[in-house]
Amino acid sequence: MTWADDGELWRRARQGEAECFGVLFDRHGEAVRAFCARRTGSSDAADDVVSIVFLEAWRRRGEVELVDGNALPWLYGIARRTMQHRWRTALRHRRALERLTPAPATPDHADEVAGRLDDERHLAQLRAALERLRPPDRDVLLLCVWQGLSYAEAAVALGVPVGTVRSRLSRARSRLGAGTEALNTPHVACPRTASAQRREMS
C-alpha cells in the first residue's frame, strides 16, 4: 500500500479504508511535526498540534488539495491555521501551568535528555530569529527553506498566489540576512519532502 500516491490513498480513505489514512500519517507526520516545532519553538507543542492536524485532515478528507499528487502542502496549510487558532488558548494554558508547583522530575536517560535539550535550545534560537519577521513572511521562509516546498506547493499551503510567495520569501531573506546561524544550521531533523527529493534527482 505504501507505493500508492497520496491521491489514491485519499480516495481509498474516503471510501472507508481507514488504514490508507494511517499510511498518509506515516508518510507525512514527521514533516508536519518538524514544521510545527520550528513554528512554535517547542517539540511538545508540535506533538499536540500534529494530532489535531491529522484529526482535522480526516474530518476534511473530501476537501484535500493535491500538488503533483502530494498532500503535504495541504497538510501544512491545516497545521498553520491550527497553530494560529490555538495560540491564544495555548498561551493561557502555559501561564496557568507556570503558576502551579512543578512536578518532581522523573528519571531519564542522560543521552536522551541531552539531545532533547539541544533540540529545544536550537528551536529557541530559531524562534528568536523568526520573531523578527512578520507572520506571513515567517511561514513562507519555514515552508520553502526548511520544509523544502516549491513556490507552487507553498502557495497551496498558504492559500496565496505564487507571486506572493516569491515576494514574501525575498523580503524574509532580506530581513534576516544570509548569516543567521539558526536558519542556516538545521539541527532538528526534518525529512525531505517528496517534491524536494524529486528536485534533487532531476
N, C-alpha and C positions, 0 to 999 in steps of 0.2 A: 504493500500500500504506500510505502514511503516514496516510491518513484513518481506517484501521481503529482501533477502540478496543483497549485493552490485552487485554481478554478474548479478542477474536477473534485477535489476534496470538499470544497464548499457546496458544490451541487449535491454530492452524496450525503453530506451532513444535513442539508435541508430536507433530504428525502428520508431522514431517520437513522442514518448510520452514524451514531454518536462517536464511534471510535475514530472516524475521519477527523472530527474536531480535535481529538486527542493528538493526532499526528500533526495538525496545524500548530497546536500548542508546543509540542516538542520541537518543531521546526523553527518557530519564531519567538518562543518565550524568552530565551536568553537575550536576544537582541532588543526586545521590548524592555526587559529589565535593565539592560545597560543604559538605554536612553533615559529611563525613569530615574535611575541612580544619578546620572550626570545632571539631569534637570532639577532634581530635588536636593542633591548633595547628600543623600542618605541611602544606604543599602537597605535598611529596614523599611523605610518608607517605600522604596521601589518594590519590595516584595509585596506589600499591601496593594499598591497600585496595579501591579501586574494581574493579580487575582481579579480585581474589579474590571480591568480592561478586557480580559477574556470572557468574563460573565456578560459584559455589555456587548462584546462581539457576537456571542452566541445569541443574545436577545435580538440583535440586529443582523442576523446572518443572511437575511434576504436582501440586505442593502449593500453587501460588500462591493467595493470598487477595486478592481484589479489593474495593475500596471504590468503589461507583458506577462500576465499570468501570475503575478506576485501580489499577495495580500498585505505584505509588511508595511508599505506606505499607509494604507488604510488603517492598520492597527496602530501605527504611530500617531495618526490623527486622533483616534479614540483615546490613546494614552495622554496626549497633550490636553485634550478637553477635560479628561478626568482629573488631571493634576490641577488645572485651573479651577475647576468646580470644588475640589476638595481642599484647596489651600487654606481658606479661612477656617474651615472646620478643623483641619489638622493643627493649625496654629493655636486654636482654643484648647484642643486636647493636650498639646505639648505644654502649654502654660499651666494647665491643671495638673499634669503629671509632675512638673517641676516643683509644685508645692507639696507633693507627697514625700514621705520619708523614703529614700532609696532602699530597695530590697537588697538583702545580703547577696554578695557576689557568689555565683556558682562556679565550681571548679571547671577548668577548661584546659585544653592542650596549649602549651606555650606557643608553638609554631602557628597554630590556627589563630590564636589571639593576635600575635604579632602581624600576621598577614592581613587580618581584618582591620587592625589599627592603621596599617599602611594605606589600605584602600580608603578608609574613612578620611585620613589626612589628605590624600590626593583629591578626593571628592570635595573636601572643604576648600582646597586651593582652587580647584576648577570652578566651584560655585562663586568664590570671591571674584575671580576673573570675569565670569559671566554676568555678575551683578552690574558690571559697568555698561552692559548693553540693554537696550530696550527689549522687552519680552519677545516681540516678533523677530527681531534680529537674532536673539539668543537661540530661538527654536530652529531657525534656518541654519545657523552655524552647527548646532548639535546634529541635526539630521544629515546635512551634506558632508561635513568634515569628519565627524565622529562615527556616524552610523552608515556612511558610505552611500547615501541615496543620490540618484541623479537629480537634476533640476526638475524633471517631469515627475519623478516619484515624490520629491519634497513638495511639489505643488499640490499633489493629491493629499498628502498628509496634512498640509496646512490650509487647504481649501482656497488657494490664491493662484493667480496666473504665474506661468513660468518666469515671465519678465520680472515680476515682483520678487520671486525667489532670488534671481540673479542680483537685483539691486540691493536687497537686504543682506545677502552674503557679502557683497563688496563693501557695504557700509560696516558690517560687523568686523571684517578683517582689518579695515582701515582704522576702526576704533581701537581694536586690541593691539594691533601691531604684530609683526611676524615673530617677535621674540618672547611671546607669552609662554613660559615654560609649561604651565598647567594644561595648555591646549596642544602643545607640541609633543608631549610625552604621555601617551595613553597607557597609564599604569594599570587601570582596572580593565580586565579582559572584556573585549567586545567582539563577538563573532562577526565575520564579514557577512553582509547580506548577499543573497544570490545574485543580485544585479551587480554588486561590486565585484564578485568573483568572475562574472561574465565579462566585465570590462577589462579585468586583468588578463583574461585569457585571449581577448580579441587583439 
